[in-house]
Amino acid sequence: MKLYEHPESGNSHKVRLLLSFLGLEYESVIVDLMTDEQHQAPFLAVNPRGEVPVLVDSDLVLRDSMAILVYLATQYDERRQWLPTDNAGTASVTEWLAFAASWIQFGVFTARAIVSFGIPANGLPHTFKGDVEEARVRGTTSLTIMEKQLSGQDWLCGDRPTIADVACFPYIALAPMGDISLEPCPAVQAWIARFKQLPGYLTMPGLEDPDYRKG
Ligand SMILES: N[C@@H](CCC(=O)N[C@@H](CS)C(=O)NCC(=O)O)C(=O)O
């Protein structure tokens, strides 16, 4: 398997995490987001959306972190620990994958991109400023929603971690990079601490030092 990724990309990190939890080997191809390599012809031939991550497994090319998580959890997790097989369980996990791709992406993700990288990301040209206030409102609301969900249970979809937790973890844990505090959310903080204890957990820049880009 080949993963097109970037070390500071939380969407890439979701995939790195699940590959590690499942003990899967892969070849890493770094796409330099800092020099706009994602918008140059060679990479656009791989992903016309100009985004990482992309996973290539034999003839299959997957261009979205959620699609990749579902693929890995169905293709390579024989015990189906990361994606329930019952219909209601599958739908509940999908609800949180959609939350990660919408509320989280356009909330904490976007606030982090603007505050720590100076760009709005989300496929917009670097000349765009982005709206950090809008992103912070969505980000704060996302945290409130997650706080409520995690107040009565250890994991987003019940008593065991699933790809719902993997999909939501990086950008929620990186929220302080967008100047969104986790202080008002003790249940979210406890979930982050629990997630970091999972066997095979990997860190990424910003998770331990949210100010590393602000120096
Ligand atoms: N829906 C996509 C979003 C991927 C995404 O936002 N990737 C960012 C890095 S984390 C990217 O490559 N952005 C490049 C750009 O916006 O120019 C997914 O979940 O994989």
The ligand as an ORCA input file, in Angstrom:
! r2SCAN-3c Opt
* xyz 0 1
  N     -12.232     15.441      2.727
  C     -10.808     15.276      2.654
  C     -10.101     16.526      3.124
  C      -8.607     16.394      2.981
  C      -7.870     17.673      3.328
  O      -8.450     18.661      3.790
  N      -6.547     17.633      3.121
  C      -5.708     18.777      3.354
  C      -4.579     18.428      4.299
  S      -5.176     17.904      5.871
  C      -5.086     19.176      2.028
  O      -4.472     18.373      1.383
  N      -5.251     20.446      1.657
  C      -4.631     20.991      0.501
  C      -5.241     22.291      0.102
  O      -6.316     22.648      0.614
  O      -4.632     22.944     -0.741
  C     -10.375     14.065      3.515
  O     -11.031     13.795      4.514
  O      -9.402     13.403      3.160
*
